[in-house]
Structures are given as C-alpha cells and as structure tokens.
Amino acid sequence: MATILVTGSTDGIGRQTAATLAGQGHRVVLHARNARRGDQARAAVPDAAGVVHGDLSSLAQTRDLAGAAAELGPFDVVVHNAGIGGGQPAPVLTGDGLEHIFQVNVLAPYLLTALLPRPARLIYLTSGLEADGAVHLDDLQWGARRWDGMQAYSDAKLYDVMLAFAVARRWPEVRSNAVDPGWIRTRMGGPDATDDLPEGADTQVWLATDDSPEATVTGAYFKRRRQLRANPQAYDETLQEELLAACAKLSGVDLP
Ligand SMILES: NC(=O)c1ccc[n+]([C@@H]2O[C@H](COP(=O)([O-])OP(=O)(O)OC[C@H]3O[C@@H](n4cnc5c(N)ncnc54)[C@H](OP(=O)(O)O)[C@@H]3O)[C@@H](O)[C@H]2O)c1
C-alpha cells in the first residue's frame, strides 16, 4: 500500500485518479482549493484517507498546503494534477500579481515539489499541447507578448515537462515523469473529447503503483503507458535550470 497525494482531486482526472487508487487500497490524500470543495471531494471519494486545502493561485496558500500535506505524509507518490485551461480572453493576474495559468499550472507544482519531503515517485500532468509550447523565460508573465490563452496553456504544459525532467536529473533517487492523459471528457476537456475518465487516469495510476521496469523509469514523457518524445526544448538542461531559477525567484523557495 502506498501513500499518495493527488492535487486537484475534486473533479475530472484528479478525482478519477484518487478514486481508482483508493479503490485499490492505497492511502490517498485528496486536495481541494477550499473546505467546501474538500467536503465535496470527500463525499465523492469516501475511502480517501484525508483532504488538504489550498488555492494554488496563491503562494501563501500553496505554502500552507505543503505544510498541511506534509503532516499527512510522508508520501510515496505525489501526482501534480491540478490545472486550469487556456480559455481566458485576457490575462488574469492572481493576488500575487502573477499570470494565473502560469501560477496554477507551473509555479504551484514547483513550490509543492520544493516544500514537500521527497516522495519516491512524482508525476506531473502535461498535455499533448506541450508540443506547441515555447519557452519564454524572459516573459513568463506575458507582459511583453500579445495575449494568447491557448499559447499560455501550451507553454505552461511544456514547463511542466521541463519541471518533471529537471527534478528527475536533480534527484536521481526519485522517479519523476510527465504524463499526457489524452483528450478526456472533463470540465476542461469538454463534451467532445475522445476519451473517458478511466483512460485519463490510467497512466498516472500505473506510474504511481506498478513496479515493472517500464513503470519505474525517470525523466520520461508518457501517454497511454507508452514513452513518447516531448517538445525538444524540454530536454534542454540549461533551459530546465533557468526555469527552476525563475520559479525559485518568483516563489522565494529554492529546489533543495
Ligand atoms: N481533460 C483533458 O482533455 C486534458 C488533456 C491534457 C491535459 N490535461 C491536464 O490534466 C489535468 C486535470 O485536468 P482535468 O481535465 O481533470 O481538469 P478539471 O476537470 O477542470 O479539474 C481540474 C482540477 O484542478 C483543480 N484546480 C484548478 N485550479 C485550482 C486552484 N487554483 N487551486 C486548487 N485546485 C485547483 C480543480 O479544482 P475545482 O474543481 O475546485 O476547480 C479540479 O480539481 C490538468 O493538469 C490538465 O492540464 C487534461
């Protein structure tokens, strides 16, 4: 039995991942943005071991979340699943003055990774749209470019792959991988998506729990349990280090 934290487990792929893992007998800790959503998540996944709260668009709440989660750990696995899509017609700034998609999808998983004790396995949710992402470390907050929400999402999902690869390189004892869940019928994926929730959660559940050589690699990009090549920029170690440095500066926390 493993102890597993799944961020963004109130809905969609995260809730399915948490429910499947809990159903397999693992000790699963849910995460919700607030107590109300936490109660709803508990009702949806009644065999979860607990729930922690924190809005990932707030650095202070994300720091507190890491502290609360650590008390329910240590975790064998952390699944960085929470995320928001790219539909915003104009950039939205969070209370920290940061671009919303970047903060929730990239800076929050970075900060949680840096603050939580190292688990044996880390899984970062990316998207096939990472292939369309481009690294703009000089303009992470979209101050200089004309806003394009889908580009902001694609860039963020590329940064998630870079984060997974950077952590894999920095922490060789940890298996750190990125997963494209496919196009899944969720609130984010929409009703026209091609696949259902179980497919969307399957690779994360497998990477979290399977001990086969295929599932215990590190620094890989998966879709449907198969390794794929990610955006070429994801493999650039200089860019990976610069992304970590940018996240450290924005969050005030270095990756140990
Ligand atoms: N669905 C797809 O086709 C697809 C494709 C590629 C990649 N992905 C990735 O898969 C992951 C899950 O997506 P999904 O389709 O399951 O999305 P979803 O149904 O919209 O669920 C997103 C989850 O993240 C949580 N979340 C969002 N913003 C948050 C914040 N500020 N603080 C705390 N929690 C927050 C949501 O909480 P609330 O319920 O309270 O909002 C919810 O639990 C994302 O990382 C996404 O980029 C999805």
The ligand as an ORCA input file, in Angstrom:
! r2SCAN-3c Opt
* xyz 0 1
  N      -9.076     16.925    -19.888
  C      -8.181     16.864    -20.841
  O      -8.502     16.564    -22.003
  C      -6.730     17.126    -20.543
  C      -5.826     16.995    -21.599
  C      -4.463     17.206    -21.362
  C      -4.040     17.522    -20.080
  N      -4.936     17.654    -19.074
  C      -4.429     18.000    -17.738
  O      -4.970     17.133    -16.775
  C      -5.096     17.817    -15.510
  C      -6.508     17.646    -14.982
  O      -7.398     18.213    -15.940
  P      -8.982     17.944    -15.911
  O      -9.412     17.833    -17.313
  O      -9.304     16.874    -14.944
  O      -9.490     19.375    -15.353
  P     -10.740     19.749    -14.438
  O     -11.826     18.738    -14.581
  O     -11.042     21.173    -14.717
  O     -10.156     19.604    -12.943
  C      -9.105     20.445    -12.540
  C      -8.792     20.215    -11.090
  O      -7.794     21.170    -10.678
  C      -8.305     21.936     -9.585
  N      -7.820     23.321     -9.588
  C      -7.836     24.201    -10.607
  N      -7.373     25.401    -10.181
  C      -7.065     25.262     -8.877
  C      -6.576     26.140     -7.878
  N      -6.316     27.432     -8.129
  N      -6.373     25.661     -6.639
  C      -6.653     24.376     -6.346
  N      -7.143     23.497     -7.238
  C      -7.350     23.939     -8.486
  C      -9.809     21.909     -9.780
  O     -10.471     22.304     -8.587
  P     -12.000     22.880     -8.677
  O     -12.829     21.678     -9.019
  O     -12.274     23.447     -7.335
  O     -11.982     23.913     -9.772
  C     -10.006     20.451    -10.175
  O      -9.930     19.619     -9.049
  C      -4.688     19.270    -15.767
  O      -3.369     19.475    -15.341
  C      -4.797     19.399    -17.288
  O      -3.914     20.386    -17.790
  C      -6.274     17.465    -19.273
*
